[in-house]
Structure formats: structure tokens, C-alpha cells
């Protein structure tokens, strides 16, 4: 059974763990550094340097500006780096490697990236290897540490750790809150504007219908034509308002990500498009698709938009659509390939924008919201969407969804 | 008094009355449409009915999002009045939310309609309303 929690819930738990773990780690750091400074022999080891630098680099890699949580990880890792560095230099390495394992698990859980794990493991193994190689006499130890330099390094580390632990947490959090709030305001604005525009647009549409009904046959051809333009425009306006509303509600359900079967999601999308598929006689080939962690309704919508586009922008030949996937080290790339009219060069920028259309309304009706929705869904999944022109004819839309762990 | 059933339309959108009245007329449903412009005015109209100051209505069409007192609050108030026990309330709103629909039906609304953009759909609504009027007349 998979237990999935919303992201902020995961963050909250991790934060609670860290709040408890931080003072312990910092205290341990102080004790270890002081004891290493007084009791350890002065002979440094390469293994110590490697683990020390490696832990800092991995903390920076995992940090990615994730405000308080990232800061806490950074401090914890810095502290550990110091412990490990000093201890290894003192010649008692093994127990400290055990301490780094829960930290690595924590970092990986929080960031949902297993390469942080892998990186720490490699550094750890490399460190142990060096310690072993040195004690076996295969490699020469590094030159003795200058005691003054050692004091300076300890002081700098402590200062950096203290600075990160006290000042920026609040600042980072505050700036993150500001960004979140203005994002929220903007989302709210789009939703409210679209929502409130719906009513007046609907009234315009309805009363135009009544006016047209009443005037039919009693006005001249010009007036009839003007009226037709007004009605078409009102209908388009209604469509656009509806689209903005749809677009702004993507991801607002706050449902947690879960492990989903993308094959089932695609089948759902194809079922929703059954009418268009039958009407166009489209041939659809589905290759094996994996399970991923994500939002099922969003992935259904993503597939539905891409397949609908492949059918809509078909060439003279019978549409043939191939859906496949390719799993890599960090995630999965999905492809939706068609034999349609293709996409004019240089329109890549425009393609994924809101209300961006490459064709006249009369040629291919639509609001220009499908691919913008796809891009939004991908950004909610920390993924990416792009397209490639097929050799011959047609287009392949590809999207990448990174692997993610569930707590 | 005139013998025609009365529909109380509680909606802050002034355009709605004409559309509903016209749809009822075209669908051949004889009914008088009275209006209240928000929840408070709707509640006052229903109170007037209960005290006998105003003619009784057979059906309420209720918008959800209105100023001062919204449709959800008014629906809860109506359902708390014993005298209005048999009065069918049809929700008529622009909200597509499933949660609104299920909440209103659970709170005792007789039906839930999303406001249409085609006049033809108003005529479908008018025919649905006529069945409620018949049921309401039978219930006394």
C-alpha cells in the first residue's frame, strides 16, 4: 500500500523532524569538533577531506532555495560534514557514517530525488576507500594540518552554520510567503475575473438570441449581418471566459499526488474522446506506459488535450497517433506522435501560451488553451513539455515527468 | 387569486425574470413570476406569505450567489420553517461546482440547474418547472 501525503504535509513532517534533530546535531557538532580539536592526532586524511567537501556539495545540490527546509538541511549537512571530517582526520570514521544515513534519507525524502542519495553514498564509499587505502599504505597521507588553519576552518564553518540557522530562515520564509501570496492573488484574480464575467457575457448571449429572434425577417441584410457578427463574438467571449475559468481551476483541487497508472489515465482520456476518434477514423497505437506519481485527473486532461490536438490538426490522410514512453534515470518521457499538419517553424514560443493560436478561428476553431493547460499541468508535476517535428510529416509532443517518492 | 400558480424568483440578476417568463410562456406554462432581488428580500417575501399578507407561491427559484444573504443561507432558513415544508426550491445558479450541487440537494433543494447560455435550454427548464408546479398543486 502506498501512503501519499500532500506536499505541504510532507514538508511539515520533515520540518518537525528537523526542528527536533537540529539542536541535537548542532550540539553533537560542537562536542565532536571540540574533542577532535583537543584529542585527535594532528595527522589528516584524504578520506576526511572528501567526505567533508562532498557533504557540503550535496547539501548545496539538494538546497535549491527551498527556504527553511533547505536551510535546515544545509546546516545539518554542514554540521555532519564537520563531524565526519574531524573524526576521520582523527581516525575514528565508521560510527559517523552511520549518522549520515538517516540524514541522507531525510534529504532524499524531502526533495524526492534519489540522486542526492546516490551522491552521498558514493562520497561515503569513496571516503571509506581512502581511509582504508591510507591505513594499508597504498596512498600517502596529505601533509600535516596547520593547527592555526584548523582553528580558522572550524570558526568559519561554525559562523556559516550559525548565520544560516538564525538570520535567513526568517527572511527566506518571509520572502517565500510574499511570493506565494502574490501568486495566490494572481490566481484568485484570474478566477474571480473569469467567474464574474460569466454572468454578464451569458446575459449578452441570451438577450442577443431574443433580439435576433424578434428581428428576424424584419430588418435589412446589413443589420442581419452585423447582428450575426455580434452573436459570434459574444459566443467566442463566453468560450474564452469559460476557458480562463477552466485554466485557473487546474491544480486547485489540492488533492495529493498518488501513484497512478498512466495507461489507465490514457484509456480514460481516449474514452472521453471516443466520439472524435470514431468520427475521424483515427488509428491509435498505445505502447506500454508506466506507473508514475502524479495527479490522475491532470494526467487524463494532459493526454486528452494532446490526442485531441493530434486529431484536430490532422492532414489529408487518416490520423495515426502513437503514444509511447521511455523511462530514464530521473523520470519518464512520454511521447504522443501524430501524422498531422505539423507545426510551422518558429512558432514554438507561441505554442504553449494562453490564448495563443496558430490558425484562424474559421480554419480550426478553439480558444488556444489546450497546450497552455498542458504546460501548467507539467509545471505542477515539476516536469517539462516540448515538441519535435517528425521526419516526413506530423509532430511528436513529448513530456517529461520526474520520479518522485511518496512519504 | 387569479388562479394562476405563482413562482417566486430570488435572483439579483434583473435580466433573469424576462427570460424565465418568456420561456414559460413559449412552453405553454401558465404562471406568474414574482421577484426578490436578494436573500433578505426573498426571506421577507416568504415571511409575508406565511403571515397571509402576500399571496402564497407554489415554487421558488433560488440563485446561490447574491449580496447580503446568499441562496445557501436562505435555503437553510426555508428548510427550518415548518409552514414551508412542501414548498419546492429549485436552485438556479451559474456555479458548476459539484460540491454546490451536492450540498444544495443534501440541504433539501428539489432540483439544481446551472444557468444555461442557450435560450432553448430555458424552455427545457420551463417544462421542468411545470412538473414541479403540478406536484406542488397536488400537495396543496
Interface residues (C-beta under 8 A of the other chain):
Chain A: X198 X199 X202 X203 X205 X206 X207 X209 X210 X213 X238
Chain B: X13 X15 X19 X22 X94 X115 X117 X118 X119 X122
